[in-house]
């Protein structure tokens, strides 16, 4: 039997995407993340879409479950 390694989809996120991800997983809304990182809300929304796309999920609930599976939370 082959020894398969499961790679976390979170490893492909950029540093800034990871910062946004952590705040999202803590329950912060776009405006709160925007204020915290001193970026525009539109920029945070773009990061959020990119995170969802790169991780292959379609919403925050699926993202949270995936993060749990990979011991991010």
Secondary structure, DSSP 8 states (H G I E B T S, - for coil): --------GGGGS-HHHHHHHHHHHTT--HHHHHHHHT--HHHHHHHHHHHHHHHT-SSHHHHHHHHHHTT--
